[in-house]
Amino acid sequence: MLEVEHLAVNYHDVSAVEDVSFSIGAGQIVGVIGPNGAGKSTVFKAMLGLIPSSSGSVKYRERSLKRQLRSVAYVPQRTQVDWDFPVM
């Protein structure tokens, strides 16, 4: 269902993510864990085309993910929490 192959991201001359490959089948639940600065958010942003990747491909249902962005949802990481937001 989702295939990431050889994804890499560079910030200027610095390699942020190198050769990330994985696949997730339909119905699978996957968690991405790692220390701060490991590249988790960078991988997701590159997968969605929010930042440029230097190499690799991302396919969703066997087609380029970038051509199907209306079929996916992305909730970005936030550093601030509104503790006064009412929840009932």
BELDA-V464542 format. One record per run of one state. SS is the DSSP state (@ for helix, = for strand, . for the rest). FROM is the first residue (numbers start at 1). TO is the last residue. If there is no record, write none. Layout:
SS_FROM_TO ; SS_FROM_TO
This chain:
._1_1 ; =_2_11 ; ._12_13 ; =_14_24 ; ._25_39 ; @_40_48 ; ._49_54 ; =_55_60 ; ._61_62 ; =_63_64 ; @_65_71 ; ._72_88
